[in-house]
Amino acid sequence: MSKYTASEMMIAVAARHLAGARTAFVGVGIPNIACNLAIRTGNPALALIYESGVYGAQPARLPLSIGDPTLVTGAVSVMPMADLFMYYLQGGLVDVAMLGAAQIDRFGNLNSTIIGADYNHPKTRLPGSGGACEISINARRILNITRLGARTFVEKVDFLTSPGFLAGRAERDRMGMPGEGPEAVITDKAVLDFDPHSGEMRLAALYPGVSVEEVQAGVGWPLLVAPALGEVEPPTAEELRIMRDELDPAGLYRG
């Protein structure tokens, strides 16, 4: 099992970032597989929370959407969505949330609303926030999972759907947002984090065989590099076995 796909690498890395977390706000696809991998490889007490109103989900199969009935299998609680957001998210009970977006900028702000400068006449109209804005404000820490690419990693988002550090850590702090903001961006080539002082995104660790130049080619601004640039270990044989045999045997998301 020495060979692995870029998606399998992203799943394994995301799962490792969940070590020690008690609760994770998660969607379908790669984030869902990453959470279930974390449960099977070192964090069995991790409780999965889904936007549709499910807490402590133990899905019997790979869910197709956040409204998939399988999410209630073995769940601790099922409630109206408004109650979930009010009592769990806004109550400060979500340790980690995983978000994606069409655009992410140098301060971790996310855009899932429009592409183009004119809101009324955009080049592309996207699904919008859903609960992502509230999640990015209230969850204790945010993990973003997305593939590198200059169309996604832009210097400034066309529309600010979900706040990261806004124009810097000081601005987020000044706004009084309870969550700590984005912690890491897990891509198909590297892990990015955020400067502890400015809040600007920076290259934290490379995947095996990837160069700094390759990462920079997928980012639309001069990327900072962490002082101690690390290298991420590839997926282990056990991580790959669980992904392939138990979590996504059809290869819908890990291919």
C-alpha positions in Angstrom: 0.0 0.0 0.0 2.9 2.4 -0.6 1.1 4.2 -3.4 -1.7 6.6 -2.5 -3.8 9.3 -4.1 -3.8 13.0 -3.4 -7.2 12.7 -1.8 -6.1 9.8 0.5 -3.2 12.0 1.6 -5.6 14.9 2.4 -7.9 12.6 4.3 -5.0 11.1 6.4 -3.6 14.6 7.2 -7.0 15.9 8.2 -7.6 12.9 10.4 -4.4 13.5 12.3 -5.4 17.2 12.9 -8.4 15.8 14.8 -6.3 14.2 17.6 -7.6 15.3 21.0 -10.8 16.9 19.6 -14.1 16.1 21.4 -16.5 17.4 18.7 -16.2 18.0 15.0 -18.7 19.9 12.8 -18.4 18.0 9.5 -20.0 17.7 6.1 -19.9 14.9 3.6 -17.1 13.8 1.3 -13.5 14.0 2.3 -14.2 15.7 5.7 -16.6 12.9 6.7 -14.1 10.2 5.8 -11.4 12.1 7.7 -13.5 12.2 10.8 -14.3 8.6 10.6 -10.7 7.7 10.0 -9.7 9.7 13.1 -12.3 7.7 15.2 -10.7 4.5 14.0 -7.0 5.6 14.4 -6.7 7.2 17.8 -9.7 9.4 18.7 -12.6 7.0 19.3 -14.5 9.5 21.5 -14.8 12.1 18.7 -18.4 13.1 18.3 -19.6 14.0 14.8 -22.0 17.0 14.4 -23.9 17.5 11.2 -25.6 20.8 10.1 -28.9 19.0 9.6 -29.3 18.6 13.4 -27.4 15.4 14.3 -25.1 15.1 17.2 -22.9 12.1 17.9 -23.6 10.5 14.5 -22.4 7.0 13.7 -23.4 6.6 10.0 -23.9 3.0 9.0 -22.6 3.9 5.5 -21.0 6.7 3.6 -23.6 9.6 3.7 -24.6 11.1 0.3 -25.6 14.5 1.8 -26.1 16.2 5.2 -29.8 15.2 4.9 -29.0 11.5 4.4 -31.1 9.4 6.9 -28.0 7.2 7.6 -26.7 10.1 9.7 -29.1 9.4 12.5 -27.8 5.8 12.9 -26.7 5.5 16.5 -26.7 9.2 17.0 -26.7 10.7 20.5 -29.3 13.3 19.6 -31.3 14.5 16.7 -32.8 18.1 16.9 -33.9 21.0 14.8 -31.1 22.8 13.0 -31.8 26.0 14.9 -31.3 24.2 18.2 -28.0 22.7 17.1 -26.6 26.0 16.1 -27.9 27.8 19.2 -27.0 25.3 21.9 -23.9 23.6 20.5 -22.2 25.9 18.0 -23.0 29.3 19.6 -22.7 27.6 23.0 -19.0 27.0 22.3 -19.2 23.2 22.2 -17.7 22.7 18.8 -14.0 22.0 19.0 -13.2 21.7 15.3 -15.1 22.5 12.1 -14.1 21.5 8.5 -15.0 23.9 5.8 -14.4 24.2 2.0 -14.9 27.1 -0.4 -14.6 28.3 -3.9 -12.0 30.9 -2.8 -9.8 31.3 0.2 -7.5 34.3 0.6 -4.2 35.1 2.4 -6.0 35.6 5.8 -8.2 32.5 5.5 -11.4 34.3 4.5 -13.7 32.1 2.5 -16.0 32.8 -0.5 -18.8 30.4 -1.4 -21.2 33.1 -2.7 -20.1 34.6 -6.1 -17.2 34.7 -8.4 -16.8 38.2 -9.9 -16.8 41.7 -8.4 -20.4 42.5 -9.1 -22.8 40.7 -6.7 -25.8 41.4 -8.9 -24.1 40.3 -12.1 -21.5 37.7 -11.1 -19.5 35.5 -13.4 -20.7 32.5 -11.3 -23.3 32.4 -8.5 -22.4 29.8 -5.9 -24.6 28.1 -3.2 -23.8 30.6 -0.5 -23.0 30.3 3.2 -25.5 27.7 4.5 -24.2 27.6 8.1 -20.5 28.2 7.2 -20.5 31.8 8.3 -21.7 31.0 11.8 -19.4 28.0 12.0 -16.3 30.0 11.1 -17.2 32.6 13.7 -18.1 30.2 16.6 -16.1 27.0 16.2 -13.0 26.9 18.3 -10.8 26.1 15.4 -11.3 25.7 11.6 -9.7 23.3 9.2 -10.1 24.1 5.5 -9.7 21.2 3.1 -9.1 22.1 -0.6 -6.8 21.5 -3.5 -4.2 24.0 -4.4 -4.9 26.3 -7.4 -4.5 30.0 -8.2 -8.3 30.2 -8.9 -9.0 29.1 -5.4 -6.1 30.6 -3.5 -6.6 34.3 -4.3 -5.1 37.4 -2.6 -8.6 38.7 -1.7 -11.9 36.9 -2.0 -14.5 38.3 -4.4 -17.1 38.0 -1.6 -16.5 37.4 2.1 -18.9 34.6 2.9 -17.1 33.2 6.0 -14.6 35.2 8.0 -11.1 33.9 8.7 -8.8 36.6 10.1 -10.5 39.4 8.0 -7.5 41.7 7.4 -5.4 40.2 10.2 -5.6 38.6 13.6 -6.1 41.9 15.3 -9.2 42.7 13.3 -10.8 39.3 14.2 -10.0 39.9 17.8 -11.4 43.4 17.6 -14.7 42.0 16.2 -15.0 39.8 19.3 -15.5 36.6 17.4 -15.5 33.7 20.0 -13.7 31.1 17.8 -10.0 31.2 17.3 -10.3 31.2 13.5 -8.6 29.1 10.9 -5.9 26.7 12.1 -4.7 25.0 8.9 -5.5 24.6 5.2 -5.0 21.0 4.1 -4.3 20.7 0.4 -3.1 18.1 -2.1 0.5 19.2 -1.9 1.1 20.8 1.5 -0.3 22.0 4.8 -0.6 25.7 5.3 -1.1 27.4 8.6 -1.3 31.0 9.7 1.3 33.3 11.2 0.7 33.6 15.0 1.0 37.4 14.9 -0.4 38.7 11.6 -2.8 35.8 10.8 -1.4 35.6 7.2 -1.4 32.2 5.6 2.0 30.5 5.3 3.5 27.2 4.1 4.0 25.0 7.2 4.8 21.5 5.8 5.4 19.9 2.4 4.2 16.5 1.3 6.8 14.0 0.1 8.4 15.0 -3.2 6.7 18.4 -3.4 8.8 21.6 -3.6 8.1 25.1 -2.3 7.9 26.3 -5.9 5.1 23.9 -6.7 3.1 25.1 -3.8 3.7 28.8 -4.7 2.5 28.1 -8.2 -0.9 27.2 -6.8 -1.2 30.4 -4.7 -2.1 33.8 -6.0 0.2 35.9 -3.8 3.8 35.6 -2.5 3.4 32.9 0.1 5.1 33.2 3.5 7.1 30.1 4.6 7.2 29.0 8.2 10.7 29.3 9.9 10.8 25.5 10.5 9.3 24.0 7.3 8.2 20.5 8.0 7.5 17.4 5.9 4.3 15.4 6.3 4.4 11.7 6.6 2.5 9.8 3.9 -0.6 7.7 4.9 0.3 4.5 6.8 -0.7 1.1 5.5 -3.4 0.9 8.2 -4.8 4.3 7.3 -5.0 3.3 3.7 -6.7 0.0 4.6 -9.4 1.7 6.6 -10.1 4.2 3.9 -10.2 1.7 1.1 -11.9 -1.3 2.8 -14.2 0.4 5.4 -14.9 4.0 4.7 -14.9 4.5 0.9 -14.5 1.1 -0.8 -16.1 2.5 -4.0 -13.5 5.3 -4.2 -16.1 8.0 -4.5 -14.0 10.6 -2.7 -10.5 9.1 -2.2 -9.8 8.5 -5.9 
